[in-house]
Amino acid sequence: MRTELNQRVLTGAIGGLALLLIVIFGGWLGIYFLTAVIVLGMVSEFAKIVYAMPDAVEKKYALLCLAWFAVVADFLTRASFELLLVSFFALFIYFLVSAYKYSIPELTTHFKELMYSVFGLLYLVFLPLYLPRIHSYMGGVHWTILFFLIIWAGDTGAYFVGLKWGRRKLYPRISPKKTLEGALGGVAAGWLVAILYKMVLFGGASWAGIVIIPLLVGPFSQIGDLAESFFKRAYEVKDSGRILPGHGGFMDRFDGVVFALPVMYATVRIFS
């Protein structure tokens, strides 16, 4: 367990530092590069889990190409709704054209995989595109850093509070190790980090925003964590991938980020 914790800390420290450097110094291009890395990593893992038909590899690369197109097109146009429609039509036409290979009974599974693809597109491509939108607001670098600090502090606080004081299970059917005490500890940790960040580095942020944002972003991050646990339990997999030692895959690491990004975007619009 100690070895796994050491791996988790080392990977988190290196990855977190790289991410913060991109956020601070990467500018508009850097934040879209970061978004593309997160999106393509998650989509690749998602496709590997959900596609089971003989053309699974073909479908995986079709979804990856569409994800890449969406990120690049959003960088150029920032027209998310229109891009979502184009992506939906592209997916539907691709699955329609490729349906000729299958018999009638197989078409049911083929159509289900189309539905999985549409879900993955919304969940793993278009929700992460809120990251550049947060970054583009006035004070956006600070808001972006604060967002990640709330998520990371919440994860760390939930882990250690749950380890020491956790007694009541939060949702044992989906995630047996998570506790209510850990969840509350995670929200409290994110809240304290936000207050410290304002006092030390982000004096221009309103106190109302600093107090309220962690109380919304923190719980939605935990819901995102549970959502990914729900997905993994449904497919009976332990981790979405192995690329991040101690963390698993991209979906394991960014599950809370994906769910919390739209909430952070909405609150930044209100309080920035």
ZAMARGU-4260 file (C-alpha; in steps of 0.2 Angstrom, whole numbers, plus 5000, padded with zeros to 4 digits):
<rodrens>
0) 5000/5000/5000 | 5014/5012/5004 | 5022/5009/4987 | 5006/5013/4978 | 5004/5029/4989
5) 5022/5034/4984 | 5018/5031/4966 | 5002/5041/4967 | 5011/5055/4976 | 5026/5056/4963
10) 5015/5054/4948 | 5003/5068/4955 | 5017/5079/4959 | 5025/5078/4942 | 5009/5079/4933
15) 5002/5093/4943 | 5017/5103/4941 | 5017/5101/4922 | 4999/5105/4921 | 5001/5121/4931
20) 5016/5126/4920 | 5005/5124/4905 | 4991/5134/4913 | 5002/5148/4918 | 5014/5150/4903
25) 5005/5140/4889 | 4993/5154/4885 | 4978/5150/4873 | 4987/5137/4863 | 4994/5128/4879
30) 4977/5127/4887 | 4970/5119/4871 | 4985/5107/4870 | 4981/5102/4888 | 4963/5099/4884
35) 4967/5089/4869 | 4978/5078/4879 | 4965/5075/4892 | 4951/5072/4880 | 4961/5060/4869
40) 4967/5050/4884 | 4950/5048/4891 | 4942/5044/4874 | 4955/5031/4870 | 4952/5022/4887
45) 4933/5023/4885 | 4933/5016/4867 | 4944/5001/4873 | 4931/4997/4886 | 4914/4999/4878
50) 4918/4993/4860 | 4916/4974/4858 | 4912/4971/4840 | 4925/4965/4827 | 4927/4983/4821
55) 4931/4989/4839 | 4948/4996/4833 | 4940/5005/4818 | 4927/5013/4830 | 4940/5018/4842
60) 4950/5028/4830 | 4934/5035/4822 | 4930/5042/4839 | 4947/5048/4842 | 4948/5057/4826
65) 4931/5065/4829 | 4937/5071/4847 | 4953/5078/4839 | 4942/5087/4826 | 4931/5094/4840
70) 4945/5101/4850 | 4954/5109/4835 | 4938/5116/4828 | 4933/5123/4845 | 4950/5131/4846
75) 4947/5140/4829 | 4928/5144/4831 | 4922/5142/4849 | 4906/5136/4842 | 4902/5121/4854
80) 4884/5118/4850 | 4887/5118/4831 | 4902/5107/4834 | 4891/5095/4844 | 4878/5094/4830
85) 4891/5091/4817 | 4900/5077/4828 | 4883/5069/4831 | 4879/5068/4812 | 4896/5062/4808
90) 4895/5048/4821 | 4877/5043/4815 | 4883/5043/4797 | 4898/5033/4801 | 4888/5019/4810
95) 4875/5019/4797 | 4887/5016/4783 | 4896/5003/4792 | 4880/4994/4797 | 4881/4984/4780
100) 4894/4972/4788 | 4882/4965/4801 | 4867/4954/4801 | 4850/4959/4809 | 4854/4952/4826
105) 4871/4961/4826 | 4863/4977/4822 | 4857/4979/4840 | 4874/4979/4847 | 4880/4990/4833
110) 4867/5003/4837 | 4870/5002/4855 | 4889/5006/4852 | 4883/5021/4842 | 4873/5027/4858
115) 4889/5023/4868 | 4899/5034/4856 | 4887/5049/4857 | 4887/5048/4876 | 4906/5047/4876
120) 4907/5062/4864 | 4897/5073/4876 | 4905/5066/4892 | 4923/5065/4887 | 4925/5078/4873
125) 4912/5092/4876 | 4913/5094/4895 | 4932/5096/4895 | 4930/5110/4882 | 4924/5121/4897
130) 4942/5122/4903 | 4948/5134/4889 | 4932/5144/4893 | 4937/5146/4911 | 4955/5151/4906
135) 4949/5164/4894 | 4939/5174/4907 | 4947/5189/4916 | 4959/5182/4929 | 4956/5166/4920
140) 4974/5159/4924 | 4970/5161/4943 | 4952/5154/4941 | 4960/5139/4932 | 4973/5136/4945
145) 4960/5138/4959 | 4949/5125/4950 | 4963/5112/4950 | 4968/5116/4968 | 4950/5113/4974
150) 4949/5096/4965 | 4966/5091/4971 | 4964/5096/4989 | 4947/5088/4989 | 4954/5071/4983
155) 4968/5072/4996 | 4957/5078/5010 | 4944/5064/5006 | 4957/5051/5005 | 4965/5055/5022
160) 4950/5060/5032 | 4941/5044/5025 | 4956/5034/5030 | 4957/5040/5048 | 4938/5044/5052
165) 4928/5036/5039 | 4914/5026/5046 | 4898/5028/5036 | 4899/5022/5018 | 4895/5035/5005
170) 4888/5023/4991 | 4895/5006/4994 | 4886/4998/4979 | 4896/5009/4967 | 4912/5014/4977
175) 4914/5003/4993 | 4929/5013/4999 | 4922/5030/4999 | 4914/5037/5015 | 4903/5051/5020
180) 4916/5058/5032 | 4929/5057/5018 | 4917/5067/5006 | 4914/5080/5019 | 4933/5081/5023
185) 4936/5083/5004 | 4924/5098/5002 | 4931/5106/5018 | 4949/5104/5011 | 4944/5112/4995
190) 4936/5126/5004 | 4951/5130/5015 | 4963/5130/5000 | 4952/5142/4990 | 4952/5154/5005
195) 4971/5153/5006 | 4974/5155/4988 | 4963/5171/4988 | 4973/5178/5003 | 4990/5174/4996
200) 4989/5175/4977 | 4971/5180/4971 | 4966/5196/4981 | 4955/5202/4966 | 4943/5188/4968
205) 4927/5191/4978 | 4924/5183/4994 | 4907/5178/4989 | 4915/5168/4975 | 4929/5161/4985
210) 4917/5155/4998 | 4903/5148/4987 | 4913/5140/4972 | 4922/5126/4982 | 4905/5121/4990
215) 4898/5118/4972 | 4914/5112/4963 | 4919/5100/4977 | 4903/5090/4977 | 4902/5089/4959
220) 4919/5083/4958 | 4915/5069/4969 | 4899/5065/4959 | 4910/5064/4944 | 4921/5052/4953
225) 4906/5041/4957 | 4900/5042/4939 | 4916/5035/4933 | 4916/5021/4947 | 4898/5017/4941
230) 4905/5016/4923 | 4919/5004/4928 | 4908/4993/4939 | 4896/4991/4925 | 4910/4985/4914
235) 4919/4976/4928 | 4936/4985/4926 | 4947/4990/4941 | 4955/5005/4932 | 4952/5013/4915
240) 4970/5012/4911 | 4988/5011/4917 | 4997/5026/4910 | 4997/5035/4926 | 5006/5025/4940
245) 4997/5025/4956 | 4982/5033/4948 | 4977/5021/4934 | 4971/5030/4918 | 4966/5047/4912
250) 4947/5043/4916 | 4953/5038/4934 | 4962/5054/4936 | 4951/5067/4927 | 4934/5060/4932
255) 4930/5073/4944 | 4937/5087/4933 | 4926/5083/4919 | 4910/5084/4930 | 4915/5099/4939
260) 4921/5110/4924 | 4904/5116/4919 | 4900/5120/4937 | 4916/5130/4938 | 4913/5139/4922
265) 4895/5144/4928 | 4901/5151/4944 | 4916/5160/4937 | 4904/5169/4925 | 4894/5174/4940
270) 4908/5179/4952 | 4923/5185/4940
</rodrens>
